[in-house]
Amino acid sequence: MVDNDWSQFREQLKKHPENKNAMIQEMAANVAEINAYQFNQLLSSHNQKRKNSFRFIYEAGDGSQKIYLSTDFEKAAFEVCNYQGKHQGEYNFNEEKTGEADKSGKHNIDT
């Protein structure tokens, strides 16, 4: 998508702060489509209202293997949660782990 030059994508975000959220959401949607993640409108809306924060949540897998990927608009990444909504870590859009699980519950989602 970015010819494997993610630093260039991050530079574009810095150059266009007024479009940052839109650029991140577009990239998240592209990554989701490539990986067959499904956008969950209901879960996104519920968590936006409940947590009072901008949330776009995708899902992949089934049952206890299901994961949720909440777009991180600060770092251009996904906050990954397990099927119960508990945060498992942060991953950038090229699937590199960039942060450990947050045990405080701040990054959990309501499922």
N, C-alpha and C positions, 0 to 999 in steps of 0.2 A: 504493500500500500504506500509506503513511504520510501520504497527502494532500500529498505532496511536501514534507513538513516533517521532514527528516532530523535536524534539531537536536532535535526533540521525542523522536525515537527514542533519540538519544544521551543525552538527559537522563534518560530512563527507565532506561537502562543504569546511569547513575550512582546513581539512586535505589534500585535493586534489585541491588546487586553480587552477592548470593547467587544470583540467577537470570541473571546476565550471559551465561554460556555458552549456556544454554538459549534465551535470547532471541535471541542472535546466530545460533545454529544454525537456529532457526525462520525468522528473516528470510532467512538464506542459502538455505534450502530453498524459500522462497516466491519469491525472486528467480530461483533456478535453474529452478523450474517455469515461471515466466512466460517465461524466455528459452530454454526447452527444453534446459537443461544436464542431463546425465545423471549421477546419483550413481554413483561407482565405489567400491563397497565393498571390493573386493580391493586396489586401490591405496591406499585410505585406511588399511586395516588394516596393510598392508605398511609404509607410511611412518610410521604411529604407532609401530610396533615398532622400526623401523630408526632413526628420528630421536628416539625417546623423547619425542614431543610429540603433542598432541591434533590430529588431522588429519581433516578431512572434505573430500574432493576430488571435484569435479565435472569433467566433460569436455564439450567441444563441438567439432564439426568432425570431419574425417577426414584420415588420412595426415599429410602435412607441414603441413597447415592446422589440425590438431588443437591445441587449447589445453586446459590443465588449470587449474582454479580451486580453490585451496586456501583454505578459510575461515580468515581471520585473526581469532582470538578476542580479541586485544588491542585492535585498532582497529576491529572490526566492518567488515571489508572482505574482498576476495579478493586473494590473492597469485596472480598470473597467470603461468603457465609455458608454454613452447612444447612442441611434441610430444616433444622430447627431455628435458623436465623442467627446462629452464633458466629461471630467473626472468626475467620480462620487465617487471615493475612491479607496483605495488599500485593497486587500483581500489576505491573505495567501492561500496556496493550500488546507487547510482544511476549507476554507470558513469563516474564522474569519476576521472581518474588522480590519485592522491595520493602516489605514490612511484615513484622511478626503479628500474630493474633493479638488483638486488643482485649484483654481480660476485664477491662473496666465496664464493658457493655456499651460504650459510646458508639461503636460501629456496628452493633447488632441491629438486625431488622425484625420487625413484627411480621410473622408469617401467617 
